Amino acid sequence: MQMKLHMVTIEDLVPQEHFLRKLEAVLDLSFVYEETAGLYSRKYGRPPIDPVVLVKYLLVGFLYGIPSERQIEQRIQTDVALRWYLGIDLLERVPDHSTISQLRRRKPLFRKIFRRLFERVVNQCIAEGMVSGGLVLTDSTHVKANASRASEEQIDMPESPGAYWERLDFYEEEGLETLRQRTGRRRKKRAKQIKKDNRRTKKRVSRTDPEAGHMKRPGKPQGQYYLSHQTLDSGHGIIIGLTVTPGDVHDTVPYLEQLETIHQTVLPLGAAAADSAYDFPLAHRELEKLGITFFVRPQAVHDRTQVEFKRNAFSYQPDQDSYLCPQGKTLRPKGLYRSASGLFWQYQAEKADCLCCPLRDKCLSEHDRRGARKLEDSYFKPSVQRSRSRQETEDYRQALKKRQIWCEGTFAIQKRCHNLTRLLRRGREAAEDHCLLSATALNLKRMVNYLN
Ligand code: SF4
């Protein structure tokens, strides 16, 4: 092969239209110096790797779907555009992948940069008019944990009350007060009783990453996973909220907190759409309280009552807040029922009516033969009904269509191009860093395309 000598600089070798040039023009990373100032000693040790280079090093890995730090190093060595973006000249040595790994491991405080970077990019997208908050879309996707299934073991652990129970405590107090005003009676708070029950749950844990969760969902792979719960703006698909949980956590658990945080700290939200997994009564009430219109596909309801007269045989009388049974008798609200899963008004017929009723065989189960028929309604039924009333509207159809297009499409792109398939590091915090970098890479790509 004949060798030629060229007089060029790295600047000449990177095309003017290259994506990284556009990215460099719009993304200011100078905040990284401020954020990391406290992590480095000015007196001791060798000069550190420039923290901005470190952030760019990891960011290009997620922008170009390079799965490991070792492979990022190899790509930077041979890719002139990546060298240009990181400010590493043609013959300059690329930072070693193990130095980057050790730095991330030894300076755990560095991880706050990833959250800060994500937030700054979101704020920049808002400033550029890409995010309005008019309609946000939420869904979750699984990311395979670096956890061995061979080291899985079943452990028995206490079930913690969690934020959901705390919210129910508040509404239970409100409901008991309403009940006292109506009937003059007040019973003890069931929430305390539930906590005392000391509920326990069985969990499959992998010893190699005990913070991951064993995912077992219909149509999904089974094993140790994390879940990335993402909320996107429907305008340009910018991810504006992200929470990572173990793979065995239900989608509803982080949902309300994530939307509240966005609504209170990022930008006010107008409407939220989600699939049927997010259709739980408390969400309807909480989002209504925040003034957020909730579009959600309803969950299929199965009436498991073992009698002929199912729930739909009873007609609700809104004026009296009661039900009429097929025999024309009234079921009135008798109490507030609290279970681990929710809060319910309990309606009950008069025992005397049921005892002499000719239809009792069709209405009362074997178990209830000596008692009276009961029905339960969610405490949040009025909010649920107001949400349901939007089901036939064009806004509802459009919102659910956008949810499917943006959420499913975004997850597909992240998995295919931005490393959202599997994790190399272990632990929930490392999983969160990974998902934040993947989301930031996608947001940057969409922002750069929008601005150009
Ligand atoms: S059993 Fe009671 S609730 Fe059922 S139809 Fe008869 S009176 Fe009505």
Boltz pocket constraint, residues with backbone or C-beta under 6 A from the ligand:
constraints:
  - pocket:
      binder: B
      contacts: [[A, 325], [A, 326], [A, 327], [A, 328], [A, 329], [A, 349], [A, 350], [A, 353], [A, 354], [A, 355], [A, 357], [A, 358], [A, 359], [A, 360], [A, 363], [A, 364], [A, 372], [A, 373]]
      max_distance: 6.0
